[in-house]
């Protein structure tokens, strides 16, 4: 009887000289992880200027690397894998994968600023003026379900803060910070709260979740 394969994309059935059916692995299984990167940790496995990096907080196979990046002073979801095909599928602008951020800013952000950001604003990217793509924005309550940051943001008694959510399908260098600065609301805290359908719900900084290939397909491509 021919064996039934649970994942035919990884295995194939061959007929041996003796007439027996042999299951042969056709591809190498890839590793997939979802990390809640803490504040002030580099999105790489080597340190510069004695800063904390990924190897200081997690252990993964040596060929696993982050897809994309989060700034040293940002926090939230970071996807890691050794599946090289996934890099192009997730990073190339043509695929328009959604990235959602919670943004704490200095001052009470105005509806006018939200409207400007929604339409797109002019920012500097590598010394060249760039008009950001339209984005989805909304105001958030002050008590959002985000873990406490260590260290916390600087408290200034006479200057209020507020939170907004922004959803982008592009990821230029420090883009979110530059966009909010363009409408005169400096960013105090930046959390990537969602990539694809994966969210930081129930996660804490430094939490690492192992994903299956099916999880990744459903989370990013369906």
Residue pairs with C-beta under 8 A, 6 or more apart in sequence:
1 21
2 13
2 21
3 13
3 21
3 23
5 11
5 12
5 13
5 23
7 213
9 26
9 27
10 25
10 26
10 27
10 29
11 23
11 24
11 25
11 26
12 23
12 24
12 26
13 21
13 22
13 23
13 24
14 21
14 22
14 23
14 24
15 21
15 22
16 22
29 213
30 81
30 82
30 83
30 86
30 213
31 60
31 61
31 64
31 80
31 81
31 82
31 83
31 210
32 79
32 80
32 81
32 83
32 86
32 210
32 211
32 212
32 213
32 215
32 216
33 58
33 60
33 64
33 79
33 80
33 81
33 208
33 209
33 210
33 211
34 77
34 78
34 79
34 80
34 198
34 208
34 209
34 211
35 54
35 58
35 66
35 77
35 78
35 79
35 80
35 206
35 207
35 208
35 209
36 75
36 76
36 77
36 78
36 200
36 203
36 204
36 205
36 206
36 207
36 208
37 43
37 54
37 70
37 74
37 75
37 76
37 77
37 78
37 205
38 57
38 75
38 150
38 205
38 206
39 73
39 74
39 75
39 149
39 150
39 151
39 205
40 51
40 52
40 72
40 73
41 51
41 52
41 53
41 54
41 56
41 57
41 72
42 48
42 51
42 52
42 53
42 54
42 72
43 54
43 66
43 68
43 69
43 70
43 71
43 72
43 78
44 53
44 54
44 66
44 69
45 53
45 54
45 55
45 65
46 53
46 55
47 53
47 55
47 56
51 72
54 66
57 206
58 206
58 208
60 80
60 208
61 82
63 82
64 80
64 81
64 82
65 80
65 81
65 82
66 78
66 79
66 80
67 79
67 80
67 81
67 86
67 87
67 90
67 91
68 78
68 79
68 90
68 91
68 171
69 78
70 76
70 78
70 192
71 174
71 177
71 190
73 190
74 190
74 191
74 192
75 149
75 189
75 190
75 191
75 192
75 205
76 101
76 102
76 190
76 191
76 192
76 193
76 200
77 192
77 193
77 194
77 195
77 198
77 199
77 200
78 192
79 90
79 195
79 198
81 216
86 216
89 95
89 220
89 221
90 97
90 220
91 171
93 169
93 170
96 169
97 169
97 195
97 196
97 220
98 167
98 168
98 169
98 194
98 195
98 196
99 167
99 168
99 169
99 171
99 192
99 194
99 195
100 165
100 166
100 167
100 168
100 192
100 193
100 194
100 195
101 165
101 166
101 167
101 168
101 176
101 190
101 191
101 192
101 193
102 140
102 144
102 146
102 163
102 164
102 165
102 189
102 190
102 191
102 193
103 163
103 164
103 165
103 166
103 176
103 180
103 187
103 189
103 190
103 191
104 153
104 161
104 162
104 163
104 187
104 188
104 189
104 190
105 161
105 162
105 163
105 164
105 180
105 185
105 186
105 187
105 188
106 156
106 159
106 161
106 185
106 186
106 188
107 159
107 160
107 161
107 162
107 185
108 160
108 162
109 139
109 162
109 164
109 185
113 180
113 183
113 184
113 185
114 137
114 138
114 139
114 164
116 182
116 183
117 132
117 135
117 137
117 166
117 179
117 180
117 183
118 134
118 135
118 136
118 137
119 134
120 131
120 132
120 133
120 134
120 135
121 131
121 132
121 179
121 182
121 183
122 129
122 130
122 131
122 132
122 182
123 129
123 130
123 132
123 172
123 175
123 178
123 179
123 182
124 130
124 178
125 172
125 173
125 175
125 178
126 173
130 172
132 170
132 172
132 175
132 179
133 168
133 169
133 170
135 166
135 167
135 168
135 179
136 166
136 167
137 164
137 165
137 166
137 167
138 164
138 165
139 162
139 163
139 164
139 165
140 163
140 164
140 165
141 163
142 161
142 162
142 163
144 163
145 201
146 191
146 193
146 200
147 204
147 205
149 189
150 205
153 161
153 188
153 189
154 188
161 188
165 193
166 176
166 179
168 175
168 176
172 178
176 187
176 190
177 187
177 190
180 186
180 187
181 187
191 200
192 200
193 199
193 200
194 200
195 220
196 219
196 220
196 221
197 218
197 219
197 220
198 219
203 209
211 219
